[in-house]
Amino acid sequence: MPEAPDKPVAAEGPVAAEGPEVPEGPDASGAPVVPRPPRRRGRTTLLIASAAVLGVLAGTCTGFVVQAERKPTALPPLSQPTVKQAKGEVEPLSAAQDRHVKINGDLRKLLLKRPKGAREPELLAGVDGWQDMASYADDFTKPKTAFENLAKGEFRRAAVTNWQVGSTYFVEIQLTQFRQEKSLEAATRTSEEQYYAGDESDTDSWEIPGTGDGWAYVHNTPERKAGYLPLYSAEALATRGDIAMSIWIYDSKPIPKKKIMDLAKRQMGRL
């Protein structure tokens, strides 16, 4: 992070304390405990483990097996007349209407544009707007574990942008896309990020309207280090289909709810 005039500002966002280690094996109730994935460092996001979703899928598969053993139940006769199939061809959706055209194209085009008055920071996020899996994993407290989990979690790609206003105000936005052939990784990842964000002390949070699972957080207590300006932070986390959206704001003064909510609403609107 660039230095402020006459007083240094930390070159990176604060390294957030990793959550307490959770031992493997059964807990007091006898249920198995799954360790949480490593947390992202500083201004970047978390890796999401797929254990919870896979557990749900395993239960669903068991239900199918039980159902398959039962004899089929005869269906009642139809009470309505047979509906004739409509003739003619259905006009396909235009590129503007078809969401898959948008999300499978250049993901960077869905990122919010840098606002007027903002400039490119000295420390750019990603390379040419992209972040590959190796550099993505390197942002974690345990890069090796993060890389392995990303490979298992069907990581597809991540588009990122960041900007700076003045000497101490920074914004970073990241869109992470998953293949989701086996599990709903995007929603799982967002849920895990929200766990860590909401677990921080002295934090206010609000639902992001129209998102379903989106939440915005303002951390009221700054990170402090001798010789450095205080560093306040806010973040917004939400999912749209196979894309997990993450936004971070950093400043040397408290960040109002309006700023993080405005960015979150506008970015989700582009998805």
Secondary structure, DSSP 8 states (H G I E B T S, - for coil): ---BTTB---SS-----------SEE-TTS-EE------B-TTS------HHHHHHHHHHHHHHHHHHTS---------S-------S------TTT-HHHHHTS-GGGGS----TT-B--SS-SSBTTB--HHHHHHTBSSHHHHHHHHHHTTEEEEEEEEEEETTTEEEEEEEEEE--SSS-HHHHHHHHHHHHHHHSSSEEEEE-TTSSS-EEEEEEEEE--TTS--EEEEEEEEEETTEEEEEEEEESS---HHHHHHHHHHHHHH-
